[in-house]
Amino acid sequence: NATPTTVTVTGAGGQIGYALLFRIAGGAMLGPDRPVRLRLLEIPQGIAAAEGAALELQDCAFPLLRGVEITDDPRTAFDGANVALLVGARPRTAGMERGDLLAANAGIFGPQGAALNEVAADDVHVLVVGNPANTNALIAAASAPDIPQDRFHALTRLDHDRALGQLAVALDVPADAIRDVAIWGNHSATQFPDVAHATVDGRPVLDALADRLGGRDRAAAWLDDEFIPRVAKRGAEIIAVRGSSSAASAANAAISHVRDAVLGTTAGWTSAAVVSRGEYGVPEGLVSSFPVTSDGSGYRIVEGLELDARGRARLDASVAELAAERDAVREMGVL
Ligand code: NAX
């Protein structure tokens, strides 16, 4: 019997946690052959909700589940962790400035990064879901000097999958007919969902859109005026319609992100926010979304793609936002 993989989920008592835990325990993230041990980290007010989820996990009698532990201590939660999903974060509340939000989250992700550095398994993969996800990942990575920086990611797979979903509807095809979409930059309204290299059933998406919408100009206008803003602001749309933020889709994206990182991508690229080493002119150290592939040993940025002037400007604007967040955190003395 294989040694269980230890998966730590923070904010496990929240709504993404509730959508995530059952699928991890069911084998959707690490495959049908890998037993898992779950560690749930919560703050004291969230412990009861995590305990309730743990009771329900027991009631599912998942064959792969080898135990669930609940704690409010990061060092206990991350001890021996092979996969860490950092979902719990301080939400923005009324009257809170951006700087307050960054500071409150630095107070969470700094200590969690330090705890991971001390006690996580040598092969740990860390995915930050809690917002502002890119900068939280930057802070966690900076607080864990002994863990290779390329093990720290922030989630932009949901943005990637939202882009696939929009294109699938626009082109009237199943989502898996579309490949090589990319999300660049920050997981925020400044992100750049890019279809310049995307294909549908092997044909350029730009050609297929032009056919369907009546020409290249109309396709370009649809991309600028509808597709990009819809994907970039989809989170707000979900809140407006559903009355609370994306949960099942975010959990699904987190599962897909980890699965593809550790088992490999099979159909073209996906998107993930990773620590830049200067690729595409993104300043070294920023956690930015890029198109990525994996052979099962973690994500690698797809290099050598052409960005046209408009794409470049969009990426630069999103990267400027990331740099401003990093600078604000630096001024607080966190980095
Ligand atoms: P909830 O408020 O339902 O749950 C968050 C949970 O985290 C709560 O149970 C809370 O007690 C816990 N928590 C807070 N501080 C903690 C700490 N220091 N240690 C451990 N647990 C802590 O939020 P939910 O809807 O689950 O969303 C979680 C995070 O995901 C939010 O920051 C949200 O903005 C972010 N999202 C990120 C997405 C992405 O694509 N990157 C998309 C979905 C989501 O908006």
Boltz pocket constraint, residues with backbone or C-beta under 6 A from the ligand:
constraints:
  - pocket:
      binder: B
      contacts: [[A, 10], [A, 11], [A, 12], [A, 13], [A, 14], [A, 15], [A, 16], [A, 17], [A, 41], [A, 42], [A, 43], [A, 45], [A, 46], [A, 49], [A, 87], [A, 88], [A, 89], [A, 90], [A, 91], [A, 108], [A, 128], [A, 129], [A, 130], [A, 131], [A, 132], [A, 133], [A, 154], [A, 155], [A, 156], [A, 158], [A, 159], [A, 187], [A, 235], [A, 245], [A, 246], [A, 247], [A, 250]]
      max_distance: 6.0
